[in-house]
Amino acid sequence: MNKVRNNSAWWLVLPMLALVTFSAIVPLMTVVNYSVQDVLDPHTRYFVGVEWFVDTLNNPGLQAALARQFAFSLTILAIEVPLGIGVALLMPKRGWQASLVLILVTLPLLIPWNVVGSIWQIFTRGDIGLMGWSLRQLGYPYNITSSSIDAWATIILMDVWHWTSLIALLCYSGLQAIPEAYYQAARIDRASRWAVFRYIQLPKLTNVLVIGVLLRFMHSFMIYAEPFVLTGGGPGSSTTFLSQSLAIMATAQFDVGPSAAFSLIYFLIILLVCWVFYTAIMNLQKDRRGEGPDA
Amino acid sequence: MLKRAVLLGAYVLFVLLPIYWLVNMSLQTNREILGALTLWPENLTFANYIKIFTSSSWYMGYVNSIIYVLMNMAISMSVALPAAYAFSRYQFIGDKHLFFWLLTNMMAPPAVFLLPYFQLYYTIGLFDTHIAVALAHCLFNIPLAVWILEGFMSSVPKEIDETAFIDGYSFPRFFLRVFMPLIRSGIGVTLFFLFMFSWVELLLARTLTSTQAQPIASVMTRTSTASGIDWGTLAAAGVLTIVPGIVVVFFVRRHIAKGFALGRT
């Protein structure tokens, strides 16, 4: 759509801008301010420059949390994206079955995150939980409080349970937008099931998948409440992710300077990954459009 | 066809099983829960629910959560609608930068803003009020609303605006009478997302409140006492947090298939 050039459109943006300034810029500036100072008490503070940033980057505990965070985010993306596409392909297209399946599949998305943690805590306990109890009956000594492998597997399963629906619903709406004529043409050409997926459905899903992957990456990188309730970050610190490390630093230990520096680094990593991913996808699409005859 | 139904059934079962277990627990007494494992409640009891509905410290948690979620939806929507219209219809100095910067706010981890929010709201005297949480959730909800609405508005042809202005509509009247009905499903989906992200958030809501505006999420932590965890009440409280979500999804079920792609298919 060709837009009209009109700078008075700023007036329409202004209320939004005022509110976001209050809820985002002012707090962010506070964080920047703290990150370069050593605050001893409300009246004594020293300028320390980039010292906190250097400290944070060299802190082995935080490096480990960052590595765990990346491992977690990449694992859940690798499972949720293909699974979500699969579920979307299976969902009925119309009728009451479609409505019912939609509502059921959407359910996990609307549960408060700490309740998701509680649900899985109850579900996986060895004594009262269906899954924990069943696994023990089958002879596997399942225990998320002592085995870090069990804890990891459970957290990943929980996240798959919680968020695959988002990818599935995004893909489902992408599939709904494909005209029936495309499928008829494919049938006339005797295209295989795979060919239909690869050349008709997948291209239509690119847009929604970009949205889905970005949202999932961002949210998995900020995950806090679910592992906090389920494992408390344990056993040891094997499931302590970045948000939890930060929350401990900022509220329990009250290390204002270092946690501010940590915050900024954390934020920048998310921005950087999203930007690189987005730019890469957009360039890829541009290249393809340049070559393809159906540009 | 049968294979598809079985596979889909398996996924739906996977989704429902943990929820079923929660419901199962909520209908049992703690003695039954901690005794032998039962696949369904053998001594059906509603005591856990009665406890929640008769104690104001419990049910006020739900009321508080719903109040700040509704406030947030109203605030986010009223500033996001004009902004999204500006982004979808006009070119102005810095529009692309502004839009990108807005989206970066969605990527800010709430944990980053924990401390500054606490200090900011404490200083201006909003600590432990509903409006504080509603404003804090604007951090991620306003960018989200602008993003979704912009997608829906851009799919409405611009000729409609032009025709309406030629017909003598003023801008506010055009916006309310002509334009908003056209993007009805977009508004519905946006409200759904605003509800979803504000309802499920815990970290900011818990940090910005203590007693007067405590969300249900932090009331639930009271179930762990010195004598162990009160599983039955915890499960019942958990089940009740799912109910508003079901109500909301029921209302938007017709738009959800189209709307989940945020108007960008």
Interface residues (C-beta under 8 A of the other chain):
Chain A: M1 K3 V4 R5 N6 N7 S8 A9 W10 L12 V13 P15 M16 L17 L19 V20 F22 S23 A24 V26 P27 L28 T30 V31 Y34 G86 V87 L90 M91 A98 S99 V101 L102 I103 L104 V105 T106 L107 P108 L109 L110 I111 P112 W113 N114 V115 S118 I119 W120 I122 F123 D127 I128 G129 L130 M131 W133 W161 S165 L169 L170 Y172 S173 G174 Q176 A177 K204 N207 V208 I211 M218 F221 M222 Y224 A225 L242 S243 L246 A247 A250 T251 V256 S259 A260 S263 L264 Y266 F267 I270 L271 C274
Chain B: R4 L7 L8 Y11 V12 F14 V15 L16 L17 P18 I19 W21 L22 M25 I33 L34 L37 L39 I75 S78 V79 A80 P82 A83 Y85 A86 F87 S88 R89 Y90 Q91 F92 I93 D95 L98 L102 T104 N105 M106 M107 A108 P109 P110 A111 V112 F113 L114 L115 P116 Y117 Q119 L120 L135 A136 C138 L139 I142 P143 V146 S154 K158 M196 W199 V200 E201 L202 L203 T207 I216 A217 M220 W231 L234 A235 G238 T241 I242 P244 G245 I246 V248 V249 F250 R253 R254 I256 A257 K258 G259 F260 A261 L262 R264 T265
